[in-house]
Amino acid sequence: MDWTIIQQALPAYGHGFVLTVWLSLVGIIGSIIVGVIASLLQYFKTPILSQIATAYVELARNTPLLIQLFFLYYAFPVIGWRMSSITAGIIGLIFLGGGYMAEGFTGGFQGVTDSQINSGEALGMNRFQLARYIVFPQGFALSMPALAANVIFLIKETSIFTVIAIPELTNTALDLIGMYYRSNEYLLMLVIGYAIIMIPVILLLNWLERKVRYGAFGD
């Protein structure tokens, strides 16, 4: 193990680390937004839109991110829609993550009892008000385990971006290995880089899950 090699590679890994965190953050936020919308459309059985949401969820969850990225980055230019590799990566991650998030939120929303919905309707609430004041707050809390699992899943999926040459952590490691043939050092740095990202995220998600489960916010 040559620590000089590791020291020299730190700037490249720093860039890859920042890019991985940024891509993960944008992808997760976008996935949550898309997932909530698709799940609410399915929950309230909105005509036409609920069928579209269901088709999207099934397509997103049953096709690999690798194929989605190839389609976005290599197939779309054929019809005149060109995008950068980072744009394709973000769209692909949101498309995939939105389907998984929607499925997780649907399970949480379905956990809201009929009596709660009936009480809201008796008070004269419309669908938007039911979603805002009853279904979403309670369903979101029930969805926390699935949400946490999906967040971890999406962060790890950023490693697939190497196939469209986005210089995130995995791509950085593979490039350096290809140039200098120092697999041990560069793979060790790759593992450490993902550990630095994942361990705090897992601890934060576990804390949030406990808080939501016991209704202890503000304690």
N, CA, C and O of each residue as an XYZ file, in Angstrom:
876
protein
N       0.851     -1.196      0.000
C       0.000      0.000      0.000
C       0.887      1.246      0.000
O       1.641      1.475      0.946
N       0.796      2.043     -1.054
C       1.627      3.239     -1.194
C       0.792      4.470     -0.833
O      -0.105      4.865     -1.579
N       1.100      5.072      0.324
C       0.313      6.215      0.782
C       0.594      7.471     -0.029
O      -0.221      8.394     -0.039
N       1.725      7.519     -0.705
C       2.004      8.645     -1.589
C       1.026      8.662     -2.764
O       0.552      9.722     -3.173
N       0.736      7.494     -3.292
C      -0.239      7.371     -4.389
C      -1.606      7.885     -3.929
O      -2.292      8.603     -4.657
N      -1.981      7.506     -2.717
C      -3.269      7.937     -2.176
C      -3.303      9.457     -2.020
O      -4.294     10.095     -2.373
N      -2.251     10.023     -1.505
C      -2.194     11.470     -1.312
C      -2.299     12.216     -2.637
O      -2.979     13.239     -2.723
N      -1.632     11.711     -3.664
C      -1.666     12.362     -4.965
C      -3.055     12.293     -5.605
O      -3.423     13.165     -6.392
N      -3.822     11.256     -5.267
C      -5.140     11.076     -5.868
C      -6.251     11.815     -5.123
O      -7.389     11.845     -5.593
N      -5.944     12.407     -3.979
C      -6.981     13.058     -3.169
C      -7.758     14.145     -3.912
O      -8.981     14.187     -3.779
N      -7.111     15.037     -4.696
C      -7.890     16.062     -5.406
C      -8.921     15.472     -6.375
O     -10.051     15.953     -6.457
N      -8.524     14.429     -7.103
C      -9.460     13.797     -8.038
C     -10.625     13.158     -7.295
O     -11.776     13.274     -7.718
N     -10.325     12.486     -6.189
C     -11.386     11.871     -5.400
C     -12.265     12.927     -4.725
O     -13.466     12.719     -4.549
N     -11.669     14.051     -4.352
C     -12.464     15.129     -3.775
C     -13.501     15.644     -4.752
O     -14.651     15.881     -4.382
N     -13.093     15.818     -6.008
C     -14.035     16.258     -7.043
C     -15.131     15.210     -7.247
O     -16.314     15.541     -7.329
N     -14.722     13.947     -7.327
C     -15.709     12.878     -7.499
C     -16.655     12.772     -6.324
O     -17.843     12.498     -6.499
N     -16.136     12.987     -5.126
C     -16.952     12.934     -3.907
C     -18.022     14.024     -3.930
O     -19.197     13.751     -3.684
N     -17.616     15.247     -4.223
C     -18.568     16.370     -4.258
C     -19.633     16.131     -5.325
O     -20.816     16.375     -5.089
N     -19.217     15.657     -6.493
C     -20.174     15.407     -7.572
C     -21.150     14.294     -7.204
O     -22.339     14.383     -7.512
N     -20.655     13.250     -6.550
C     -21.534     12.154     -6.122
C     -22.572     12.641     -5.119
O     -23.747     12.289     -5.219
N     -22.144     13.447     -4.155
C     -23.072     13.987     -3.161
C     -24.113     14.879     -3.828
O     -25.301     14.793     -3.516
N     -23.670     15.731     -4.743
C     -24.597     16.655     -5.416
C     -25.616     15.902     -6.271
O     -26.810     16.196     -6.221
N     -25.144     14.931     -7.054
C     -26.047     14.139     -7.889
C     -27.047     13.371     -7.027
O     -28.230     13.288     -7.357
N     -26.561     12.814     -5.925
C     -27.448     12.066     -5.023
C     -28.511     12.972     -4.435
O     -29.683     12.598     -4.381
N     -28.120     14.164     -3.992
C     -29.057     15.086     -3.367
C     -30.134     15.525     -4.344
O     -31.320     15.505     -4.017
N     -29.725     15.920     -5.542
C     -30.702     16.351     -6.555
C     -31.615     15.193     -6.939
O     -32.828     15.365     -7.060
N     -31.029     14.013     -7.132
C     -31.827     12.848     -7.512
C     -32.821     12.436     -6.445
O     -33.955     12.072     -6.758
N     -32.405     12.488     -5.182
C     -33.299     12.085     -4.082
C     -34.446     13.076     -3.930
O     -35.600     12.671     -3.789
N     -34.140     14.374     -3.957
C     -35.201     15.383     -3.828
C     -36.193     15.263     -4.988
O     -37.407     15.287     -4.785
N     -35.660     15.135     -6.202
C     -36.539     14.976     -7.359
C     -37.378     13.711     -7.284
O     -38.554     13.712     -7.648
N     -36.764     12.629     -6.808
C     -37.484     11.355     -6.694
C     -38.623     11.441     -5.684
O     -39.705     10.900     -5.912
N     -38.376     12.122     -4.566
C     -39.424     12.272     -3.547
C     -40.599     13.065     -4.105
O     -41.755     12.695     -3.898
N     -40.306     14.157     -4.813
C     -41.382     14.980     -5.386
C     -42.196     14.169     -6.387
O     -43.425     14.146     -6.323
N     -41.501     13.499     -7.317
C     -42.191     12.686     -8.325
C     -42.957     11.549     -7.659
O     -44.091     11.252     -8.037
N     -42.338     10.914     -6.669
C     -42.983      9.795     -5.990
C     -44.245     10.197     -5.256
O     -45.246      9.482     -5.312
N     -44.216     11.337     -4.564
C     -45.405     11.811     -3.845
C     -46.545     12.095     -4.823
O     -47.685     11.695     -4.588
N     -46.234     12.785     -5.917
C     -47.276     13.118     -6.903
C     -47.880     11.851     -7.494
O     -49.101     11.708     -7.549
N     -47.016     10.924     -7.942
C     -47.519      9.684     -8.549
C     -48.333      8.871     -7.549
O     -49.357      8.289     -7.905
N     -47.880      8.830     -6.303
C     -48.576      8.047     -5.293
C     -49.944      8.633     -4.958
O     -50.915      7.892     -4.805
N     -50.027      9.953     -4.843
C     -51.319     10.583     -4.554
C     -52.298     10.404     -5.708
O     -53.494     10.215     -5.485
N     -51.797     10.464     -6.937
C     -52.667     10.220     -8.095
C     -53.232      8.806     -8.055
O     -54.401      8.584     -8.371
N     -52.390      7.853     -7.662
C     -52.859      6.472     -7.547
C     -53.810      6.318     -6.370
O     -54.823      5.626     -6.477
N     -53.494      6.955     -5.249
C     -54.300      6.802     -4.038
C     -55.722      7.309     -4.249
O     -56.685      6.652     -3.852
N     -55.853      8.478     -4.873
C     -57.175      9.065     -5.075
C     -57.837      8.598     -6.373
O     -58.938      9.030     -6.711
N     -57.141      7.698     -7.102
C     -57.688      7.112     -8.335
C     -58.180      8.195     -9.300
O     -59.286      8.115     -9.834
N     -57.345      9.193     -9.507
C     -57.673     10.275    -10.427
C     -57.808      9.720    -11.840
O     -56.887      9.060    -12.321
N     -58.936      9.970    -12.525
C     -59.144      9.408    -13.863
C     -57.990      9.738    -14.816
O     -57.487     10.862    -14.841
N     -57.591      8.755    -15.580
C     -56.533      8.842    -16.592
C     -55.157      9.041    -15.942
O     -54.225      8.283    -16.207
N     -55.041     10.060    -15.095
C     -53.748     10.346    -14.472
C     -53.275      9.201    -13.580
O     -52.076      8.927    -13.508
N     -54.198      8.536    -12.906
C     -53.802      7.409    -12.052
C     -53.271      6.254    -12.893
O     -52.336      5.568    -12.481
N     -53.863      6.028    -14.080
C     -53.372      4.977    -14.975
C     -51.982      5.336    -15.509
O     -51.109      4.476    -15.623
N     -51.793      6.612    -15.833
C     -50.475      7.059    -16.295
C     -49.439      6.884    -15.196
O     -48.324      6.426    -15.448
N     -49.814      7.254    -13.968
C     -48.894      7.122    -12.833
C     -48.536      5.655    -12.592
O     -47.378      5.331    -12.329
N     -49.532      4.769    -12.683
C     -49.279      3.341    -12.496
C     -48.340      2.797    -13.561
O     -47.424      2.031    -13.261
N     -48.575      3.199    -14.820
C     -47.707      2.753    -15.917
C     -46.280      3.250    -15.713
O     -45.317      2.520    -15.949
N     -46.155      4.499    -15.273
C     -44.820      5.050    -15.012
C     -44.108      4.268    -13.909
O     -42.940      3.910    -14.059
N     -44.799      4.003    -12.812
C     -44.190      3.285    -11.688
C     -43.716      1.905    -12.132
O     -42.609      1.487    -11.791
N     -44.539      1.207    -12.880
C     -44.164     -0.135    -13.330
C     -42.970     -0.079    -14.277
O     -42.067     -0.911    -14.190
N     -42.964      0.901    -15.181
C     -41.848      1.036    -16.112
C     -40.560      1.389    -15.382
O     -39.508      0.813    -15.657
N     -40.641      2.333    -14.453
C     -39.445      2.780    -13.732
C     -38.858      1.670    -12.879
O     -37.639      1.510    -12.825
N     -39.714      0.898    -12.207
C     -39.236     -0.124    -11.279
C     -38.795     -1.407    -11.970
O     -38.079     -2.213    -11.376
N     -39.209     -1.607    -13.205
C     -38.916     -2.870    -13.878
C     -37.929     -2.735    -15.029
O     -37.782     -3.648    -15.840
N     -37.257     -1.598    -15.095
C     -36.164     -1.442    -16.057
C     -34.917     -0.978    -15.304
O     -35.019     -0.117    -14.430
N     -33.753     -1.524    -15.620
C     -32.521     -1.153    -14.899
C     -32.117      0.288    -15.206
O     -32.385      0.801    -16.292
N     -31.472      0.931    -14.239
C     -30.970      2.287    -14.453
C     -29.982      2.314    -15.610
O     -29.935      3.292    -16.355
N     -29.193      1.259    -15.773
C     -28.224      1.200    -16.858
C     -28.906      1.379    -18.210
O     -28.436      2.150    -19.046
N     -30.015      0.669    -18.428
C     -30.742      0.755    -19.695
C     -31.372      2.139    -19.848
O     -31.377      2.702    -20.943
N     -31.897      2.683    -18.764
C     -32.490      4.016    -18.811
C     -31.457      5.067    -19.207
O     -31.756      5.961    -19.998
N     -30.239      4.966    -18.660
C     -29.180      5.911    -18.987
C     -28.749      5.778    -20.445
O     -28.540      6.778    -21.130
N     -28.619      4.549    -20.909
C     -28.268      4.346    -22.321
C     -29.327      4.972    -23.224
O     -29.003      5.608    -24.227
N     -30.596      4.786    -22.858
C     -31.684      5.323    -23.670
C     -31.638      6.846    -23.690
O     -31.772      7.460    -24.748
N     -31.449      7.459    -22.515
C     -31.426      8.924    -22.426
C     -30.215      9.517    -23.140
O     -30.334     10.521    -23.843
N     -29.057      8.899    -22.959
C     -27.814      9.511    -23.422
C     -27.485      9.166    -24.875
O     -26.882      9.972    -25.584
N     -27.881      7.966    -25.322
C     -27.509      7.540    -26.667
C     -28.684      7.498    -27.645
O     -28.494      7.724    -28.840
N     -29.896      7.212    -27.157
C     -31.033      7.091    -28.071
C     -31.700      8.437    -28.358
O     -32.097      8.696    -29.494
N     -31.828      9.293    -27.345
C     -32.497     10.573    -27.549
C     -31.816     11.469    -28.588
O     -32.517     12.159    -29.328
N     -30.470     11.488    -28.677
C     -29.848     12.301    -29.730
C     -30.277     11.918    -31.142
O     -30.222     12.744    -32.053
N     -30.704     10.672    -31.330
C     -31.161     10.231    -32.651
C     -32.390     11.011    -33.093
O     -32.578     11.262    -34.284
N     -33.239     11.402    -32.115
C     -34.444     12.171    -32.442
C     -34.226     13.669    -32.206
O     -35.174     14.453    -32.183
N     -32.963     14.043    -32.033
C     -32.640     15.462    -31.933
C     -32.605     16.042    -30.549
O     -32.446     17.255    -30.405
N     -32.748     15.229    -29.515
C     -32.729     15.743    -28.143
C     -31.409     15.341    -27.492
O     -31.258     14.222    -27.001
N     -30.466     16.265    -27.495
C     -29.158     16.005    -26.908
C     -29.088     16.597    -25.506
O     -29.623     17.675    -25.249
N     -28.434     15.894    -24.619
C     -28.265     16.379    -23.253
C     -26.893     15.979    -22.746
O     -26.288     15.029    -23.241
N     -26.411     16.708    -21.760
C     -25.120     16.368    -21.172
C     -25.235     15.080    -20.364
O     -26.332     14.639    -20.023
N     -24.097     14.495    -20.071
C     -24.105     13.253    -19.298
C     -24.675     13.483    -17.898
O     -25.378     12.622    -17.369
N     -24.380     14.632    -17.298
C     -24.899     14.917    -15.958
C     -26.411     15.085    -15.988
O     -27.110     14.595    -15.101
N     -26.925     15.782    -17.015
C     -28.382     15.929    -17.149
C     -29.047     14.576    -17.326
O     -30.072     14.295    -16.704
N     -28.467     13.739    -18.171
C     -29.024     12.393    -18.383
C     -28.985     11.585    -17.092
O     -29.923     10.847    -16.791
N     -27.899     11.722    -16.328
C     -27.798     10.993    -15.067
C     -28.847     11.422    -14.063
O     -29.453     10.581    -13.400
N     -29.069     12.722    -13.945
C     -30.064     13.235    -12.997
C     -31.469     12.796    -13.401
O     -32.248     12.341    -12.564
N     -31.787     12.936    -14.688
C     -33.113     12.521    -15.160
C     -33.321     11.028    -14.928
O     -34.386     10.601    -14.482
N     -32.290     10.239    -15.237
C     -32.402      8.794    -15.039
C     -32.589      8.425    -13.581
O     -33.395      7.553    -13.256
N     -31.848      9.082    -12.701
C     -31.960      8.770    -11.269
C     -33.331      9.164    -10.729
O     -33.919      8.435     -9.931
N     -33.844     10.320    -11.164
C     -35.174     10.754    -10.720
C     -36.246      9.835    -11.285
O     -37.200      9.492    -10.587
N     -36.097      9.436    -12.540
C     -37.076      8.534    -13.160
C     -37.132      7.209    -12.406
O     -38.212      6.718    -12.079
N     -35.959      6.632    -12.133
C     -35.912      5.369    -11.395
C     -36.395      5.554     -9.962
O     -37.253      4.811     -9.487
N     -35.837      6.554     -9.273
C     -36.171      6.764     -7.868
C     -37.617      7.140     -7.650
O     -38.221      6.732     -6.658
N     -38.188      7.917     -8.568
C     -39.589      8.299     -8.430
C     -40.521      7.101     -8.399
O     -41.512      7.095     -7.668
N     -40.201      6.084     -9.197
C     -41.022      4.876     -9.200
C     -40.946      4.135     -7.878
O     -41.965      3.679     -7.358
N     -39.737      4.013     -7.329
C     -39.578      3.338     -6.039
C     -40.180      4.158     -4.901
O     -40.816      3.607     -4.002
N     -39.978      5.467     -4.941
C     -40.561      6.324     -3.908
C     -42.089      6.255     -3.950
O     -42.741      6.200     -2.907
N     -42.652      6.258     -5.152
C     -44.112      6.188     -5.285
C     -44.657      4.918     -4.653
O     -45.679      4.947     -3.967
N     -43.983      3.820     -4.882
C     -44.437      2.548     -4.307
C     -44.354      2.591     -2.782
O     -45.250      2.101     -2.095
N     -43.277      3.177     -2.256
C     -43.150      3.297     -0.806
C     -44.201      4.201     -0.199
O     -44.785      3.874      0.834
N     -44.448      5.347     -0.839
C     -45.463      6.264     -0.333
C     -46.862      5.670     -0.434
O     -47.702      5.902      0.436
N     -47.112      4.908     -1.486
C     -48.429      4.285     -1.634
C     -48.725      3.376     -0.449
O     -49.836      3.377      0.081
N     -47.727      2.600     -0.035
C     -47.922      1.749      1.137
C     -48.235      2.556      2.378
O     -49.086      2.165      3.177
N     -47.549      3.690      2.551
C     -47.823      4.550      3.705
C     -49.180      5.195      3.637
O     -49.896      5.238      4.636
N     -49.553      5.703      2.464
C     -50.854      6.364      2.312
C     -52.011      5.391      2.533
O     -53.050      5.756      3.083
N     -51.816      4.160      2.099
C     -52.872      3.169      2.296
C     -53.016      2.774      3.760
O     -54.018      2.175      4.152
N     -52.011      3.114      4.570
C     -52.104      2.852      6.003
C     -52.977      3.850      6.739
O     -53.330      3.628      7.898
N     -53.332      4.955      6.079
C     -54.243      5.930      6.688
C     -55.639      5.318      6.716
O     -56.142      4.873      5.684
N     -56.258      5.292      7.871
C     -57.534      4.587      8.027
C     -58.676      5.298      7.292
O     -58.642      6.512      7.094
N     -59.677      4.523      6.896
C     -60.847      5.084      6.218
C     -61.587      6.066      7.105
O     -62.176      7.031      6.618
N     -61.557      5.820      8.411
C     -62.268      6.719      9.323
C     -61.689      8.131      9.268
O     -62.421      9.113      9.389
N     -60.370      8.229      9.083
C     -59.731      9.536      8.966
C     -60.227     10.252      7.708
O     -60.559     11.437      7.742
N     -60.269      9.517      6.607
C     -60.732     10.096      5.339
C     -62.194     10.497      5.446
O     -62.582     11.585      5.022
N     -62.999      9.615      6.012
C     -64.428      9.912      6.144
C     -64.666     11.137      7.020
O     -65.558     11.941      6.748
N     -63.865     11.275      8.070
C     -63.997     12.444      8.949
C     -63.656     13.725      8.186
O     -64.323     14.747      8.342
N     -62.612     13.656      7.361
C     -62.246     14.828      6.564
C     -63.320     15.189      5.566
O     -63.623     16.366      5.370
N     -63.902     14.176      4.929
C     -64.981     14.442      3.970
C     -66.204     15.022      4.667
O     -66.889     15.892      4.128
N     -66.470     14.526      5.876
C     -67.611     15.049      6.634
C     -67.430     16.523      6.990
O     -68.405     17.257      7.147
N     -66.173     16.946      7.116
C     -65.882     18.353      7.401
C     -65.891     19.215      6.144
O     -65.681     20.426      6.212
N     -66.137     18.581      4.992
C     -66.224     19.331      3.748
C     -64.902     19.499      3.020
O     -64.798     20.342      2.129
N     -63.888     18.718      3.375
C     -62.590     18.839      2.701
C     -62.662     18.285      1.289
O     -63.307     17.265      1.046
N     -61.990     18.966      0.347
C     -61.855     18.430     -0.998
C     -60.627     17.522     -1.051
O     -59.957     17.317     -0.039
N     -60.331     16.974     -2.246
C     -59.225     16.017     -2.346
C     -57.887     16.657     -2.002
O     -57.048     16.034     -1.352
N     -57.687     17.887     -2.431
C     -56.423     18.554     -2.133
C     -56.254     18.736     -0.628
O     -55.166     18.516     -0.096
N     -57.305     19.129      0.050
C     -57.239     19.321      1.502
C     -57.052     17.998      2.230
O     -56.308     17.924      3.208
N     -57.724     16.954      1.758
C     -57.530     15.630      2.351
C     -56.071     15.186      2.222
O     -55.479     14.659      3.164
N     -55.507     15.412      1.031
C     -54.118     15.025      0.807
C     -53.171     15.829      1.688
O     -52.219     15.283      2.246
N     -53.437     17.133      1.812
C     -52.526     18.015      2.541
C     -52.589     17.823      4.049
O     -51.556     17.795      4.719
N     -53.795     17.690      4.583
C     -53.950     17.714      6.034
C     -54.078     16.326      6.680
O     -53.825     16.172      7.874
N     -54.468     15.326      5.893
C     -54.716     14.004      6.487
C     -53.813     12.929      5.888
O     -53.038     12.289      6.599
N     -53.919     12.737      4.572
C     -53.233     11.603      3.945
C     -51.716     11.780      3.970
O     -50.994     10.876      4.391
N     -51.226     12.941      3.521
C     -49.779     13.102      3.410
C     -49.067     13.089      4.763
O     -48.085     12.360      4.906
N     -49.510     13.856      5.762
C     -48.760     13.848      7.040
C     -48.677     12.464      7.678
O     -47.611     12.046      8.132
N     -49.807     11.755      7.710
C     -49.795     10.434      8.338
C     -49.105      9.398      7.449
O     -48.342      8.561      7.931
N     -49.384      9.469      6.143
C     -48.786      8.508      5.229
C     -47.284      8.660      5.115
O     -46.563      7.673      4.962
N     -46.807      9.905      5.191
C     -45.359     10.143      5.110
C     -44.639      9.489      6.292
O     -43.583      8.878      6.129
N     -45.223      9.626      7.473
C     -44.621      9.002      8.659
C     -44.575      7.485      8.512
O     -43.581      6.852      8.866
N     -45.652      6.907      7.989
C     -45.699      5.463      7.799
C     -44.741      4.994      6.702
O     -44.345      3.829      6.671
N     -44.376      5.909      5.805
C     -43.510      5.559      4.678
C     -42.027      5.683      4.991
O     -41.195      5.358      4.144
N     -41.675      6.144      6.186
C     -40.281      6.431      6.493
C     -39.338      5.244      6.281
O     -38.257      5.442      5.727
N     -39.690      4.020      6.694
C     -38.763      2.900      6.439
C     -38.472      2.705      4.951
O     -37.323      2.497      4.559
N     -39.521      2.772      4.125
C     -39.334      2.623      2.676
C     -38.547      3.800      2.108
O     -37.695      3.623      1.238
N     -38.838      5.005      2.606
C     -38.121      6.192      2.149
C     -36.636      6.070      2.459
O     -35.798      6.364      1.606
N     -36.304      5.641      3.667
C     -34.906      5.486      4.062
C     -34.192      4.461      3.182
O     -33.066      4.690      2.742
N     -34.845      3.344      2.932
C     -34.242      2.302      2.088
C     -34.010      2.817      0.669
O     -32.986      2.516      0.057
N     -34.954      3.588      0.151
C     -34.820      4.117     -1.203
C     -33.728      5.165     -1.303
O     -33.033      5.236     -2.317
N     -33.565      5.980     -0.270
C     -32.502      6.979     -0.264
C     -31.138      6.288     -0.347
O     -30.283      6.688     -1.138
N     -30.942      5.266      0.458
C     -29.672      4.524      0.440
C     -29.461      3.866     -0.928
O     -28.360      3.883     -1.477
N     -30.532      3.292     -1.461
C     -30.471      2.642     -2.774
C     -30.054      3.628     -3.861
O     -29.215      3.297     -4.698
N     -30.623      4.826     -3.863
C     -30.330      5.803     -4.908
C     -28.908      6.331     -4.817
O     -28.270      6.568     -5.844
N     -28.402      6.520     -3.606
C     -27.013      6.961     -3.462
C     -26.071      5.925     -4.081
O     -25.137      6.281     -4.799
N     -26.315      4.668     -3.803
C     -25.454      3.619     -4.349
C     -25.598      3.494     -5.863
O     -24.648      3.118     -6.550
N     -26.787      3.811     -6.386
C     -27.012      3.708     -7.828
C     -26.224      4.743     -8.621
O     -26.073      4.598     -9.834
N     -25.712      5.800     -7.955
C     -24.916      6.785     -8.688
C     -23.642      6.163     -9.262
O     -23.036      6.722    -10.176
N     -23.238      5.020     -8.734
C     -22.048      4.350     -9.272
C     -22.256      3.906    -10.720
O     -21.287      3.710    -11.455
N     -23.522      3.746    -11.134
C     -23.824      3.343    -12.513
C     -23.491      4.462    -13.491
O     -23.304      4.208    -14.681
N     -23.415      5.693    -13.002
C     -23.169      6.833    -13.888
C     -21.843      6.730    -14.621
O     -21.614      7.449    -15.594
N     -20.971      5.846    -14.166
C     -19.682      5.698    -14.839
C     -19.839      5.271    -16.295
O     -18.949      5.520    -17.107
N     -20.973      4.623    -16.643
C     -21.162      4.143    -18.018
C     -21.389      5.288    -18.996
O     -21.228      5.099    -20.201
N     -21.764      6.484    -18.506
C     -21.906      7.639    -19.395
C     -20.858      8.703    -19.047
O     -21.037      9.890    -19.319
N     -19.770      8.245    -18.443
C     -18.572      9.061    -18.210
C     -18.792     10.263    -17.302
O     -18.159     11.302    -17.490
N     -19.682     10.134    -16.319
C     -19.790     11.174    -15.293
C     -18.680     10.919    -14.271
O     -18.594      9.814    -13.736
N     -17.834     11.902    -13.988
C     -16.666     11.661    -13.122
C     -16.987     11.637    -11.633
O     -16.409     12.392    -10.851
N     -17.925     10.753    -11.245
C     -18.218     10.591     -9.818
C     -17.189      9.640     -9.206
O     -16.177      9.343     -9.840
N     -17.426      9.168     -8.008
C     -16.411      8.394     -7.293
C     -15.972      7.130     -8.036
O     -14.776      6.877     -8.182
N     -16.931      6.344     -8.499
C     -16.584      5.084     -9.152
C     -15.821      5.331    -10.445
O     -14.827      4.660    -10.722
N     -16.284      6.284    -11.228
C     -15.615      6.607    -12.479
C     -14.191      7.100    -12.226
O     -13.263      6.752    -12.957
N     -14.032      7.911    -11.184
C     -12.701      8.405    -10.819
C     -11.761      7.247    -10.485
O     -10.620      7.211    -10.946
N     -12.248      6.306     -9.683
C     -11.425      5.155     -9.309
C     -11.047      4.318    -10.526
O      -9.891      3.918    -10.667
N     -11.997      4.054    -11.395
C     -11.723      3.238    -12.577
C     -10.747      3.920    -13.520
O      -9.879      3.264    -14.097
N     -10.880      5.233    -13.684
C      -9.948      5.974    -14.537
C      -8.521      5.896    -13.992
O      -7.575      5.655    -14.743
N      -8.374      6.102    -12.688
C      -7.043      6.076    -12.088
C      -6.431      4.678    -12.144
O      -5.231      4.532    -12.378
N      -7.248      3.656    -11.930
C      -6.754      2.277    -12.035
C      -6.292      1.994    -13.459
O      -5.258      1.361    -13.672
N      -7.074      2.474    -14.444
C      -6.700      2.264    -15.843
C      -5.416      2.963    -16.237
O      -4.687      2.486    -17.106
N      -5.134      4.094    -15.603
C      -3.926      4.850    -15.945
C      -2.693      4.369    -15.199
O      -1.602      4.327    -15.766
N      -2.858      4.003    -13.920
C      -1.682      3.751    -13.084
C      -1.601      2.324    -12.528
O      -0.593      1.951    -11.928
N      -2.655      1.528    -12.724
C      -2.638      0.118    -12.312
C      -2.373     -0.059    -10.818
O      -1.676     -0.989    -10.412
N      -2.929      0.833    -10.006
C      -2.773      0.730     -8.547
C      -4.155      0.440     -7.939
O      -4.766      1.304     -7.311
N      -4.621     -0.774     -8.138
C      -5.985     -1.138     -7.748
C      -6.203     -1.032     -6.246
O      -7.226     -0.506     -5.808
N      -5.250     -1.526     -5.444
C      -5.448     -1.555     -3.992
C      -5.691     -0.160     -3.420
O      -6.637      0.051     -2.660
N      -4.834      0.784     -3.790
C      -4.951      2.140     -3.248
C      -6.248      2.811     -3.703
O      -6.969      3.400     -2.897
N      -6.534      2.717     -4.995
C      -7.687      3.442     -5.523
C      -9.023      2.809     -5.096
O     -10.003      3.522     -4.882
N      -9.060      1.500     -4.976
C     -10.284      0.856     -4.496
C     -10.509      1.138     -3.018
O     -11.647      1.296     -2.578
N      -9.413      1.201     -2.244
C      -9.543      1.562     -0.832
C     -10.129      2.968     -0.696
O     -11.003      3.199      0.139
N      -9.654      3.897     -1.507
C     -10.179      5.258     -1.461
C     -11.641      5.306     -1.895
O     -12.423      6.104     -1.377
N     -12.004      4.449     -2.846
C     -13.400      4.389     -3.291
C     -14.304      3.922     -2.152
O     -15.363      4.503     -1.914
N     -13.886      2.882     -1.457
C     -14.673      2.365     -0.324
C     -14.797      3.422      0.766
O     -15.877      3.632      1.317
N     -13.685      4.087      1.074
C     -13.707      5.123      2.109
C     -14.612      6.278      1.703
O     -15.338      6.823      2.534
N     -14.572      6.653      0.420
C     -15.420      7.742     -0.069
C     -16.894      7.447      0.109
O     -17.644      8.300      0.584
N     -17.325      6.237     -0.271
C     -18.736      5.873     -0.105
C     -19.098      5.731      1.377
O     -20.214      6.054      1.783
N     -18.152      5.248      2.172
C     -18.430      5.121      3.613
C     -18.653      6.487      4.246
O     -19.526      6.641      5.100
N     -17.865      7.485      3.832
C     -18.022      8.839      4.367
C     -19.398      9.403      4.019
O     -19.981     10.157      4.798
N     -19.913      9.033      2.845
C     -21.253      9.484      2.453
C     -22.329      8.688      3.176
O     -23.263      9.265      3.732
N     -22.202      7.372      3.171
C     -23.305      6.505      3.583
C     -23.508      6.462      5.092
O     -24.647      6.467      5.557
N     -22.426      6.420      5.865
C     -22.580      6.251      7.313
C     -23.374      7.402      7.949
O     -24.304      7.131      8.708
N     -23.045      8.679      7.672
C     -23.867      9.760      8.237
C     -25.314      9.730      7.751
O     -26.238     10.015      8.513
N     -25.505      9.381      6.476
C     -26.871      9.314      5.932
C     -27.673      8.242      6.650
O     -28.824      8.478      7.018
N     -27.090      7.073      6.855
C     -27.785      5.981      7.537
C     -28.124      6.365      8.972
O     -29.230      6.102      9.443
N     -27.171      6.987      9.671
C     -27.428      7.415     11.047
C     -28.549      8.456     11.101
O     -29.412      8.400     11.977
N     -28.531      9.398     10.167
C     -29.580     10.422     10.120
C     -30.943      9.798      9.834
O     -31.932     10.153     10.474
N     -31.002      8.878      8.885
C     -32.276      8.241      8.540
C     -32.803      7.401      9.695
O     -34.008      7.387      9.950
N     -31.918      6.701     10.396
C     -32.349      5.922     11.559
C     -32.920      6.837     12.645
O     -33.919      6.508     13.284
N     -32.276      7.981     12.843
C     -32.766      8.946     13.833
C     -34.127      9.496     13.431
O     -35.031      9.588     14.262
N     -34.278      9.860     12.164
C     -35.567     10.380     11.688
C     -36.666      9.330     11.807
O     -37.796      9.640     12.186
N     -36.325      8.092     11.481
C     -37.322      7.021     11.569
C     -37.801      6.824     12.998
O     -38.991      6.614     13.234
N     -36.876      6.891     13.955
C     -37.278      6.759     15.366
C     -38.136      7.939     15.797
O     -39.123      7.761     16.511
N     -37.770      9.130     15.372
C     -38.535     10.309     15.729
C     -39.954     10.253     15.178
O     -40.917     10.562     15.880
N     -40.070      9.862     13.939
C     -41.389      9.790     13.312
C     -42.210      8.679     13.940
O     -43.407      8.843     14.174
N     -41.572      7.549     14.213
C     -42.291      6.394     14.749
C     -42.923      6.710     16.102
O     -44.054      6.307     16.375
N     -42.204      7.418     16.926
C     -42.710      7.697     18.285
C     -43.282      9.090     18.444
O     -43.641      9.501     19.547
N     -43.368      9.823     17.328
C     -43.951     11.156     17.391
C     -43.210     12.072     18.334
O     -43.819     12.827     19.092
N     -41.858     12.003     18.286
C     -41.062     12.714     19.289
C     -40.429     13.991     18.761
O     -39.513     14.520     19.391
N     -40.885     14.500     17.631
C     -40.324     15.748     17.141
C     -40.570     16.864     18.152
O     -41.663     17.005     18.702
N     -39.521     17.648     18.378
C     -39.631     18.766     19.315
C     -39.164     18.404     20.704
O     -39.078     19.277     21.568
N     -38.850     17.104     20.954
C     -38.364     16.708     22.279
C     -36.911     17.156     22.448
O     -36.310     16.921     23.496
